[in-house]
Amino acid sequence: MEKKLIIKGHDKNPFVKFWNWGWGIYYKNPEIWNYLIVGLLTTVVSLVTYFICTRTILDPSKELELQIANIVSWVFAVAFAYVTNRVFVFKSHDANIVAELSKFVGSRVASLIMDMAIMFVIVTLLSLSDVVGKIVSQVVVTIANYILSKLLVFNKKEKSSN
């Protein structure tokens, strides 16, 4: 039973046409669209946390402080991402939250390593802006996180066989 927010009638109204077209696209694969929304919000949490750290107490030109800021932003983003992915994206009902959370954090550690490597290469080795590095890193990490979450953490086929 899908709840569709399609507006019946008024087929000539361009706003209604656009609205119905948008919901039609959404309902073809709501999981991916929900992940994009949650991923965008998670990226905002990560970036805001990172920039608060690097613009107040940590210096991104120092390799260790750059990575500390990266790790702090990762912790906040992972906490936010677990709850929102569980509830809104994958709609998990797994009763074993500890096991699910462990798999989620484990998969995110893999993407943290990618994030740290990308930041090291872009900022430390190439001497580019940490802003450029963080944005590039977030795009790569968001894609990797979806794949890891879908395959390893919120795998519905695995859940149904238990």
C-alpha positions, 0 to 999 in steps of 0.5 A: 500500500503506497501513499502517493501524493499524486494530485488528481484532476487539474491535469492542465495546471503546470504545477500539478503536472510537475508535482505528479511527475516528481512523485512518480520519479520518487516512487520508482525507487524511494530508498535511493531518494531517501538515502540521497536526502539523508546522505545530504543531511549527514554530509551537512552534519559532517561538514558543519562539525569539521568546519567548526573544529578547523575554524576554531580549535584545530589547524587543518594545515597541521596533518594531525589536527586535520585528521583529528577534525576529520575523525570528530566530524565522522563521529557526529556524522555516523551517529546521525546517519545510523539513526536516520538510515535505520528509520527513514532509508532502510526501515530496519526492524532488526531487534538486534540493534547492537549487532546492526550498529556494530556492522554499521560502525564497522562499514563506516570505519572503512569509509573513514579510512577512505576519507582520511586518505583522500584528505591526506592526498588532497590537502597534505600531498597536493597542498590544495584547500581542505574545503576542496578535499572535504567536498571531494571526500564527501562525494566518494564517501557518500557513494561508498556508504550507500553500497556498504549499508545496502550490502552489509548492514541493512541487507533485507535478504539476510534478515529474512533468512534468520 
